[in-house]
Amino acid sequence: MSKGTIKTVKDVMNQNFCRVDGLLTVEDAVTLMQRSNARVLIVNKRDEQDEYGILLLSDIAKKVLAKNLSPERVNIYEIMSKPALCIRSQMQIRFCARLFNKFGLAVAPVVDKEDDIIGVINYDDLVLSGLPNL
C-alpha cells in the first residue's frame, strides 16, 4: 500500500474471533477462546430479523467472575452486548477511531457489503497497523 493511500478498516482488521451460538455457556466460551486464541466472540443472529451480539473477555470478568457466578451455569446471551455496533469494511480508519471514541467502543465486528462479518477491529489494529505510513 503506497504512502498516499487512505487506509480502510478492511486493510487493518484482524480475524482473531469466533462465531458462536448464544446458548453456549461461559465455560464453553472460555475454552473455545483459549483453544483458538480469540479474544472476541461474535454471537450469531437467531434469524434474519435479529442482530449480532458480541462478547469480550472483559464482559466475562465483570459479569461472571466479579459476581462470583458459575461459568457453567451462565449462557453467553445473558452477558453479551447486543446489538453489536458493526463497522463497514470500507470505512476509513480515522472515522472508525472517531466512532470508537464517541461510543466508548474497544472492539467491533467488521461487516462487508452483504452485512456478513469478515473480521474485528480494535484500537491496537487502528494504531499499530493503520497509523504507520499514513
C-alpha positions in Angstrom: 0.0 0.0 0.0 1.5 3.3 -1.0 2.1 6.2 1.4 -0.7 8.3 0.0 -3.4 5.6 0.0 -6.2 6.1 2.5 -6.4 3.0 4.7 -9.8 1.4 5.4 -10.9 -0.8 8.2 -10.6 -3.9 5.9 -6.9 -3.1 5.5 -6.1 -3.3 9.2 -8.8 -5.5 10.7 -7.9 -8.9 12.2 -9.7 -12.2 12.0 -9.0 -13.3 15.6 -12.6 -14.1 16.6 -15.0 -16.9 16.7 -18.7 -17.1 15.9 -20.9 -18.9 18.4 -24.5 -19.5 19.4 -25.8 -17.5 22.3 -26.8 -20.7 24.2 -23.2 -21.6 24.7 -22.1 -21.5 28.3 -19.4 -19.1 29.5 -17.3 -22.1 30.5 -17.5 -23.4 26.9 -16.8 -19.9 25.6 -13.7 -19.6 27.6 -12.5 -23.0 26.5 -13.1 -22.0 22.9 -11.3 -18.7 23.3 -8.3 -20.5 24.8 -8.2 -23.1 22.1 -8.5 -20.6 19.2 -6.5 -17.8 20.9 -9.5 -15.5 20.1 -10.4 -12.6 22.4 -13.7 -11.8 20.9 -16.8 -13.9 20.3 -19.4 -12.9 17.8 -22.8 -14.2 18.7 -24.8 -15.3 15.6 -28.1 -13.9 14.7 -31.0 -16.2 15.6 -32.8 -15.3 12.4 -32.7 -12.6 9.6 -34.6 -10.1 11.8 -32.1 -10.4 14.7 -28.8 -8.6 15.3 -25.3 -9.8 16.1 -24.1 -9.9 19.7 -20.5 -9.6 20.9 -18.8 -11.0 24.0 -15.4 -9.8 25.2 -13.1 -11.2 28.0 -13.9 -8.0 30.0 -17.6 -9.0 29.9 -16.8 -12.3 31.4 -14.6 -10.8 34.1 -17.2 -8.1 35.0 -20.4 -10.1 34.7 -19.4 -13.6 35.8 -16.0 -13.6 37.6 -16.5 -10.4 39.7 -20.1 -11.5 40.6 -18.9 -15.0 41.6 -21.3 -16.7 39.2 -20.7 -20.2 37.9 -19.4 -20.1 34.3 -21.0 -23.5 33.6 -24.4 -22.1 34.6 -24.3 -18.8 32.7 -25.1 -18.6 29.0 -23.5 -16.1 26.6 -26.8 -14.5 25.7 -27.1 -13.4 29.4 -24.0 -11.3 29.4 -23.2 -10.4 25.8 -23.7 -6.9 24.3 -26.4 -6.8 21.7 -26.8 -5.3 19.2 -23.2 -5.2 18.3 -22.2 -1.9 16.6 -20.8 -3.1 13.3 -18.2 -1.2 11.3 -18.3 -1.1 7.5 -15.2 -2.7 6.0 -14.7 0.3 3.6 -14.8 2.9 6.4 -11.6 5.0 6.7 -9.6 4.2 9.8 -9.8 7.8 11.1 -13.6 7.7 11.1 -13.5 4.3 12.8 -11.3 5.8 15.6 -13.7 8.7 15.9 -16.7 6.3 16.2 -14.9 4.2 18.8 -14.2 7.4 20.8 -17.7 8.7 20.5 -19.4 5.5 21.6 -16.8 4.2 24.0 -16.0 1.1 22.0 -12.9 -1.0 22.3 -13.6 -3.6 19.6 -16.3 -4.0 17.0 -17.2 -6.6 14.2 -16.4 -5.6 10.7 -19.0 -6.3 8.0 -18.9 -6.4 4.2 -21.5 -5.0 1.8 -23.7 -8.0 2.5 -23.6 -7.4 6.3 -21.6 -10.6 6.8 -18.9 -10.4 9.5 -15.5 -10.7 8.0 -13.3 -9.6 10.9 -13.0 -7.5 14.0 -11.3 -4.2 14.6 -9.8 -2.7 17.8 -7.6 0.2 18.9 -4.5 -2.0 18.5 -5.3 -2.6 14.9 -6.1 1.0 14.2 -2.9 2.3 15.7 -0.3 -0.4 15.1 -1.5 -1.4 11.6 -3.2 1.8 10.5 -1.1 4.6 11.7 2.3 3.7 10.2 2.7 5.0 6.6 -0.2 7.4 6.8 
